[in-house]
Amino acid sequence: MAAALVLGALGVHAGTGPAAYRTASDARPVGSGAVLPGPGTYTDSIAKGETHTYRVRLDGTSNVYLSAVLAPAPGKPVDVVDGLSLSLRTPDGTPCGMHTDIRFYGDTARPIADYVSRRAEPGRDCQQPGEYVFVVEGVGRAEGAPGRRTVELGYVVEPAPGEPAPPAPTAWRTEPPAAFGTGQGRAARGGTGFNDAGGLGGGSWRDELRPGESRFYRVPVDWGQQLFVRARFGNATAPPGRSALPDGLRLALYNPARGAVDETKGLYTGDPASLSLATAPAAYANRTAAATNAVGAMRFAGTYYVQLTLDRAAPTPVPVTLDLAVTPSSGHADPGSGSGPGSAPGSGLVSGPVAAAPDPTLRAIGITGVTAGTVLVAGLGAWPLVQRTRRRTQGRHARGA
């Protein structure tokens, strides 16, 4: 079944160059000042220096996640500090918590995403029902790469839990299962983004990245489960006239609401290399107990998204083997409003009318945070990580929800 889901994405890669980001088929075009009438997907375009605002009406009982995916055309130049700044505000401009920065941190165009949120909880900001303003700012240096870029906006609502959440887990695996990454891999093909990501399960999968290309894969993670990911890049051609491309290989992970979980990157030299990520268990309570952004982003059960990117200056395509392992559930139950079509077990997020579609993220998705696991978070570093760097924390502020 998983192989069939992956092969279904083959059509989006026709042609000789990287395919452009595929927006959701039911996304509604909007412009600055528009009302986002409810959960769903919307599209706009933005340039550096512009500020777009979107009005949303929130109740006083639901958690809300407002995301933005910045998706420049593949192969187009970007500046390292180009990106978006996201915030949620009251109509008079008062912030509802901290803002979120999304930046490229490189010169290769690729989809980047994150969200701001409003968590319904006594004592927090912006708890009253009414109209709020979702603010999206195009940021970057004036002398950087110009032009308008596509932005896909996501609006998802998470009903309040029907029962108290169990405590966040304080211990979990620090190493993948013994059989992890031992196979040659089955053929797979990633999508251009969240909406056409190839569906994968545990095991090893073979694909190929073209210069300047990003590919996305979706993986279900239920309550209490951990995800281990490793990308093994094969032999390829060395960069002309230079020994390496800094940050030429990238591996990133996003949660069901399109929030950034973690990212690691490494040198591209044409020689074999690998990048790895590991998560804490998915748990609702991690949104309040997490000690790190990466753990706090593991707050949902549902579809998680793996993104691989190859530098646009790489001279040839690179073969890659993607190893995935999802651990058995830790056994604790988390609150949720039940599952719906296109959702994972225990899911509770709603982003629009539930209908058949390739993107379970924006249908009915379970989102719950992962634990802040104290000293064992550091223990994740015991798993060998080649050329690992943590996700782009230097440009991202705590979302406060």
Backbone torsions as a table, in degrees:
resi	resn	phi	psi	omega
1	MET	NA	-45.1	-179.9
2	ALA	-61.6	-41.1	179.9
3	ALA	-62.3	-38.2	179.1
4	ALA	-64.2	-39.2	178.9
5	LEU	-63.5	-40.3	-179.8
6	VAL	-66.4	-48.6	-176.3
7	LEU	-65.3	-20.9	177.7
8	GLY	-65.1	-17.6	-179.5
9	ALA	-89.7	-0.3	-175.0
10	LEU	-56.5	-36.7	-174.2
11	GLY	-63.4	-22.3	-175.8
12	VAL	-78.2	-6.8	-176.2
13	HIS	-109.5	20.3	178.0
14	ALA	-65.0	149.6	179.2
15	GLY	104.1	-178.6	-174.3
16	THR	-99.5	-18.7	-177.8
17	GLY	-113.8	172.1	178.1
18	PRO	-59.8	140.8	179.2
19	ALA	-81.0	148.9	177.8
20	ALA	-71.1	156.6	178.5
21	TYR	-57.2	129.4	179.0
22	ARG	-92.6	114.0	178.5
23	THR	-75.3	162.9	-180.0
24	ALA	-59.8	139.6	-175.9
25	SER	-63.7	-25.6	-178.7
26	ASP	-106.5	15.6	179.9
27	ALA	-65.4	138.5	-178.6
28	ARG	-101.7	126.8	177.8
29	PRO	-66.1	137.9	177.0
30	VAL	-140.3	167.2	174.6
31	GLY	-130.0	172.0	179.8
32	SER	-56.9	136.6	-177.9
33	GLY	93.0	-6.6	-176.8
34	ALA	-72.5	155.7	170.9
35	VAL	-90.2	128.6	170.5
36	LEU	-90.6	105.1	-167.4
37	PRO	-68.7	-16.7	-179.5
38	GLY	173.6	-176.8	-179.8
39	PRO	-53.8	140.2	-178.6
40	GLY	158.6	-164.5	-178.5
41	THR	-124.4	139.4	-175.9
42	TYR	-136.2	155.2	178.6
43	THR	-127.8	147.8	177.1
44	ASP	-151.4	-178.3	170.9
45	SER	-136.5	152.6	-174.7
46	ILE	-147.7	151.2	176.1
47	ALA	-119.9	161.7	176.5
48	LYS	-59.4	139.3	179.9
49	GLY	90.6	-10.6	178.4
50	GLU	-91.4	147.8	172.7
51	THR	-122.8	119.3	177.8
52	HIS	-108.3	139.8	178.6
53	THR	-122.1	144.2	-180.0
54	TYR	-135.0	131.3	-178.1
55	ARG	-89.6	134.3	178.5
56	VAL	-132.3	144.6	178.3
57	ARG	-108.8	119.7	-175.5
58	LEU	-111.0	145.9	172.4
59	ASP	-85.4	-175.2	-177.8
60	GLY	-103.8	11.3	-174.1
61	THR	-127.1	-12.6	-174.0
62	SER	-106.6	147.9	169.1
63	ASN	-80.2	139.7	-176.1
64	VAL	-129.8	136.3	178.3
65	TYR	-123.2	124.6	179.8
66	LEU	-117.3	112.7	-173.8
67	SER	-112.0	162.0	173.5
68	ALA	-138.8	131.5	173.6
69	VAL	-109.8	119.2	175.4
70	LEU	-95.0	120.0	-170.3
71	ALA	-131.5	80.1	175.4
72	PRO	-68.9	159.7	179.2
73	ALA	-62.7	136.6	179.3
74	PRO	-57.4	140.5	178.5
75	GLY	87.9	-15.0	178.5
76	LYS	-75.2	145.2	179.5
77	PRO	-71.7	144.9	172.1
78	VAL	-132.7	157.5	176.9
79	ASP	-95.2	151.9	-173.6
80	VAL	-59.8	-29.8	-178.1
81	VAL	-103.0	6.1	174.3
82	ASP	-64.2	150.2	175.6
83	GLY	163.5	-148.3	-178.5
84	LEU	-132.9	153.4	167.8
85	SER	-121.2	127.5	-175.6
86	LEU	-114.0	141.9	174.1
87	SER	-152.7	156.8	173.7
88	LEU	-117.9	131.3	-173.9
89	ARG	-136.1	161.6	170.4
90	THR	-77.8	165.4	180.0
91	PRO	-57.5	-25.5	179.0
92	ASP	-90.4	5.6	174.2
93	GLY	96.5	1.7	179.3
94	THR	-71.5	126.0	-178.4
95	PRO	-67.3	143.0	172.4
96	CYS	-97.5	71.6	-176.1
97	GLY	91.1	-170.5	-176.7
98	MET	-77.2	157.8	175.7
99	HIS	-85.9	168.6	179.2
100	THR	-122.5	129.8	176.3
101	ASP	-101.8	138.2	175.3
102	ILE	-124.2	120.3	-178.0
103	ARG	-132.1	157.4	179.5
104	PHE	-76.3	-37.6	-176.6
105	TYR	48.9	46.0	178.5
106	GLY	172.4	176.3	-178.9
107	ASP	-110.5	15.4	176.2
108	THR	-104.0	122.7	179.5
109	ALA	-66.2	133.2	177.4
110	ARG	-158.8	153.9	175.6
111	PRO	-63.6	131.3	174.4
112	ILE	-129.7	148.9	-172.1
113	ALA	-153.6	159.8	171.4
114	ASP	-174.6	-176.8	-177.2
115	TYR	-142.6	166.2	161.7
116	VAL	-116.2	159.2	-174.6
117	SER	-143.9	160.6	170.3
118	ARG	-123.4	114.6	178.3
119	ARG	-98.3	124.9	-179.3
120	ALA	-77.7	108.6	-176.3
121	GLU	-163.0	132.3	-179.9
122	PRO	-54.5	137.9	177.8
123	GLY	91.4	-9.0	179.1
124	ARG	-94.1	167.0	-179.9
125	ASP	-70.9	154.9	167.6
126	CYS	58.2	51.0	-178.2
127	GLN	-92.2	-18.0	-176.1
128	GLN	-73.8	141.1	173.4
129	PRO	-66.2	148.3	179.1
130	GLY	148.2	-166.9	-176.7
131	GLU	-88.5	137.1	176.2
132	TYR	-130.1	170.8	-176.1
133	VAL	-124.1	122.5	174.1
134	PHE	-90.8	117.5	-174.8
135	VAL	-108.4	126.7	178.7
136	VAL	-123.2	118.3	-178.3
137	GLU	-112.7	132.1	171.9
138	GLY	-82.2	120.6	-174.5
139	VAL	-122.6	160.5	179.5
140	GLY	149.2	172.0	179.1
141	ARG	-75.7	142.9	-176.7
142	ALA	-60.1	-32.9	-177.0
143	GLU	-87.0	1.8	-179.9
144	GLY	-74.6	-173.6	-178.0
145	ALA	-61.4	130.2	-177.7
146	PRO	-88.0	-174.2	171.3
147	GLY	106.3	160.3	177.8
148	ARG	-88.1	150.1	-178.1
149	ARG	-133.3	146.1	179.4
150	THR	-69.0	137.6	173.7
151	VAL	-125.4	127.5	174.4
152	GLU	-106.9	122.9	-176.9
153	LEU	-101.1	135.7	176.7
154	GLY	-118.1	141.1	-178.3
155	TYR	-132.9	108.8	179.9
156	VAL	-126.0	147.7	-178.3
157	VAL	-121.3	135.3	178.0
158	GLU	-117.0	111.4	179.0
159	PRO	-58.8	152.1	176.9
160	ALA	-59.8	142.8	-178.3
161	PRO	-62.8	145.8	-178.5
162	GLY	-80.6	-8.6	-179.4
163	GLU	-151.3	160.4	179.7
164	PRO	-60.0	141.3	179.2
165	ALA	-75.4	141.2	174.3
166	PRO	-63.5	161.0	176.0
167	PRO	-59.8	152.1	176.3
168	ALA	-65.8	142.6	177.9
169	PRO	-62.8	146.7	-179.9
170	THR	-114.0	1.0	177.8
171	ALA	-148.5	144.4	177.9
172	TRP	-161.6	175.0	-177.9
173	ARG	-63.2	142.1	174.1
174	THR	-108.5	-7.0	178.8
175	GLU	-133.6	149.5	179.5
176	PRO	-70.4	167.3	177.3
177	PRO	-57.5	158.1	-173.8
178	ALA	-59.7	-36.7	-176.8
179	ALA	-84.3	5.5	-175.2
180	PHE	-62.5	127.2	173.4
181	GLY	70.7	25.3	-178.5
182	THR	-95.7	-11.3	-176.9
183	GLY	-94.7	164.2	177.3
184	GLN	-76.2	-24.0	176.3
185	GLY	101.0	144.4	174.2
186	ARG	-94.9	153.5	-178.3
187	ALA	-65.1	136.8	179.0
188	ALA	-146.0	166.5	176.2
189	ARG	-146.0	120.3	-179.8
190	GLY	-78.4	163.7	177.5
191	GLY	-94.8	-178.5	-177.5
192	THR	-84.1	-12.7	-176.8
193	GLY	-177.0	-155.9	-176.0
194	PHE	-68.6	-31.1	-170.9
195	ASN	-82.3	-21.9	-180.0
196	ASP	-128.2	22.7	-179.3
197	ALA	-57.7	139.6	178.2
198	GLY	-72.3	132.9	-178.8
199	GLY	-81.6	125.9	-178.6
200	LEU	-129.5	153.4	170.3
201	GLY	-114.2	-166.8	179.0
202	GLY	-65.0	154.6	-179.5
203	GLY	122.5	-164.5	-179.2
204	SER	-115.0	139.4	-174.4
205	TRP	-134.7	137.4	-177.9
206	ARG	-104.9	136.0	177.3
207	ASP	-148.8	-174.8	179.1
208	GLU	-143.6	136.3	178.6
209	LEU	-107.2	131.4	174.1
210	ARG	-88.2	157.9	177.4
211	PRO	-54.7	129.6	179.5
212	GLY	79.7	8.3	-173.4
213	GLU	-100.6	143.8	167.4
214	SER	-114.6	142.8	173.5
215	ARG	-131.0	142.3	-174.9
216	PHE	-116.6	143.9	178.8
217	TYR	-136.0	139.7	179.7
218	ARG	-108.2	140.7	-175.0
219	VAL	-135.9	126.0	178.3
220	PRO	-77.0	135.0	176.7
221	VAL	-131.5	121.6	-178.0
222	ASP	-96.3	173.2	178.8
223	TRP	-53.2	133.9	176.0
224	GLY	81.7	-3.7	-178.5
225	GLN	-92.2	149.7	172.6
226	GLN	-109.1	151.6	177.4
227	LEU	-117.2	127.9	172.6
228	PHE	-111.6	131.6	-177.4
229	VAL	-132.1	133.9	171.8
230	ARG	-138.8	132.5	175.1
231	ALA	-108.7	120.0	178.1
232	ARG	-105.6	111.2	-178.9
233	PHE	-91.3	130.6	-175.4
234	GLY	-87.5	-175.0	178.0
235	ASN	-61.2	139.3	177.8
236	ALA	-151.1	-173.5	-177.6
237	THR	-83.3	137.6	178.3
238	ALA	-67.7	150.8	178.0
239	PRO	-61.8	137.3	-179.8
240	PRO	-68.6	130.0	173.4
241	GLY	74.1	4.9	179.2
242	ARG	-151.4	158.2	-173.5
243	SER	-85.5	-22.3	-175.5
244	ALA	-162.6	157.6	171.0
245	LEU	-109.3	108.6	179.3
246	PRO	-58.3	136.4	-179.9
247	ASP	54.8	30.1	-177.8
248	GLY	-72.9	-16.9	178.0
249	LEU	-120.2	133.0	-178.4
250	ARG	-135.8	142.6	174.4
251	LEU	-132.4	123.5	-178.6
252	ALA	-131.9	157.3	179.4
253	LEU	-133.1	135.3	178.4
254	TYR	-123.5	151.2	179.1
255	ASN	-91.2	179.2	-174.8
256	PRO	-61.8	-23.2	178.0
257	ALA	-93.3	11.9	179.9
258	ARG	70.6	28.8	174.1
259	GLY	-89.0	139.6	179.2
260	ALA	-68.4	126.4	177.7
261	VAL	-95.4	-56.2	-176.3
262	ASP	-161.1	160.9	177.6
263	GLU	-150.3	142.5	173.3
264	THR	-136.8	152.3	-175.7
265	LYS	-146.9	158.4	-177.9
266	GLY	-152.2	171.6	179.9
267	LEU	-67.9	143.1	167.3
268	TYR	-104.0	119.9	177.5
269	THR	-122.1	-9.1	-171.5
270	GLY	94.9	-14.6	176.7
271	ASP	-87.6	160.8	176.8
272	PRO	-57.8	143.5	179.5
273	ALA	-153.3	163.5	177.2
274	SER	-142.9	151.9	176.4
275	LEU	-131.4	144.3	-175.1
276	SER	-138.9	149.9	173.9
277	LEU	-137.7	149.5	173.6
278	ALA	-141.9	145.1	-177.5
279	THR	-113.5	164.6	166.8
280	ALA	-80.3	169.8	178.8
281	PRO	-66.4	145.3	177.1
282	ALA	-69.7	124.4	-178.5
283	ALA	-153.3	137.2	-179.1
284	TYR	-58.4	-40.7	-174.4
285	ALA	-70.4	-10.4	-178.9
286	ASN	-67.9	-20.2	177.6
287	ARG	-66.3	-21.8	179.5
288	THR	-109.4	-24.6	-173.4
289	ALA	-105.1	-2.9	-173.1
290	ALA	-69.1	138.6	176.6
291	ALA	-92.0	-16.1	-179.7
292	THR	-133.8	159.3	177.4
293	ASN	-61.3	-40.4	-177.1
294	ALA	-63.1	-39.4	178.4
295	VAL	-72.1	-43.3	-179.9
296	GLY	-61.7	-30.1	179.9
297	ALA	-73.2	-16.0	176.7
298	MET	-85.6	54.6	-174.1
299	ARG	-103.0	3.8	-174.7
300	PHE	-128.3	150.9	162.2
301	ALA	-97.4	136.4	-179.3
302	GLY	151.6	-151.0	-174.8
303	THR	-90.0	121.1	173.5
304	TYR	-102.8	154.0	-171.9
305	TYR	-122.9	124.3	176.0
306	VAL	-98.3	131.4	179.1
307	GLN	-121.2	128.6	173.5
308	LEU	-113.3	139.4	-179.9
309	THR	-137.3	137.7	174.2
310	LEU	-112.8	135.5	-179.4
311	ASP	-55.2	142.5	-179.0
312	ARG	-68.2	-17.7	180.0
313	ALA	-88.4	-2.0	175.2
314	ALA	-62.7	136.0	-173.6
315	PRO	-76.4	-24.5	-176.3
316	THR	-143.2	164.8	173.2
317	PRO	-61.4	157.6	-178.1
318	VAL	-125.5	126.2	174.3
319	PRO	-72.0	145.1	-179.2
320	VAL	-140.4	140.3	172.4
321	THR	-111.9	124.0	-178.3
322	LEU	-104.4	115.2	178.3
323	ASP	-97.7	129.8	-178.9
324	LEU	-130.1	138.0	173.2
325	ALA	-142.0	129.8	175.1
326	VAL	-115.1	120.8	-176.0
327	THR	-74.1	158.7	173.1
328	PRO	-60.8	153.4	179.3
329	SER	-61.0	146.2	178.4
330	SER	-72.1	-8.6	173.8
331	GLY	99.7	-11.7	179.7
332	HIS	-87.1	144.3	179.5
333	ALA	-94.7	141.2	177.5
334	ASP	-114.0	157.6	-179.2
335	PRO	-70.1	152.8	177.7
336	GLY	-174.4	163.5	-177.7
337	SER	-96.6	13.4	178.1
338	GLY	98.7	171.5	-177.7
339	SER	-99.2	152.8	176.0
340	GLY	-133.5	176.4	178.9
341	PRO	-54.0	133.7	178.1
342	GLY	79.6	6.8	-176.2
343	SER	-112.3	162.3	176.8
344	ALA	-88.4	163.5	178.6
345	PRO	-54.6	136.8	177.0
346	GLY	79.5	8.2	-175.6
347	SER	-74.5	154.8	-179.2
348	GLY	-144.5	3.1	-178.7
349	LEU	-86.7	144.2	178.3
350	VAL	-128.4	130.1	-179.6
351	SER	-125.7	8.1	179.3
352	GLY	157.1	-176.2	178.8
353	PRO	-56.7	132.5	-179.8
354	VAL	-78.2	118.5	-178.6
355	ALA	-151.0	165.5	178.8
356	ALA	-63.1	127.8	-178.4
357	ALA	-165.0	156.0	-177.5
358	PRO	-77.5	-5.8	-174.2
359	ASP	-115.9	92.7	-179.5
360	PRO	-64.4	-21.1	-178.2
361	THR	-58.4	-43.6	-175.0
362	LEU	-100.0	28.9	174.8
363	ARG	-113.5	-94.8	175.0
364	ALA	-131.5	108.2	-169.4
365	ILE	-124.9	146.1	176.3
366	GLY	-91.4	126.0	-178.3
367	ILE	-125.6	117.6	173.7
368	THR	-149.9	145.9	-166.8
369	GLY	-80.9	160.5	-179.5
370	VAL	-103.7	160.8	-175.6
371	THR	-65.8	156.7	176.3
372	ALA	-93.2	17.3	-179.0
373	GLY	3.8	24.2	174.1
374	THR	45.6	-131.7	-171.9
375	VAL	-66.9	-21.1	-178.0
376	LEU	-72.7	-18.3	172.8
377	VAL	-60.2	-44.6	176.9
378	ALA	-62.5	-29.6	179.8
379	GLY	-63.7	-22.1	177.4
380	LEU	-59.5	-26.7	179.0
381	GLY	-66.6	-14.9	178.7
382	ALA	-68.9	-23.0	175.4
383	TRP	-72.7	126.1	-175.7
384	PRO	-57.9	124.4	178.2
385	LEU	-124.2	121.9	-177.6
386	VAL	-93.9	125.5	-179.5
387	GLN	55.5	36.2	-175.5
388	ARG	-78.6	138.0	166.6
389	THR	-132.8	150.7	179.6
390	ARG	-72.7	165.1	-176.8
391	ARG	-60.9	172.8	-169.2
392	ARG	-71.9	60.7	-177.6
393	THR	-69.3	-22.9	-176.8
394	GLN	-67.0	-19.2	-179.3
395	GLY	-114.2	3.4	-173.7
396	ARG	-115.6	130.1	-179.3
397	HIS	-97.1	154.9	177.0
398	ALA	-59.2	135.0	-175.8
399	ARG	-84.6	-13.6	175.5
400	GLY	69.8	16.0	179.4
401	ALA	-152.7	NA	NA
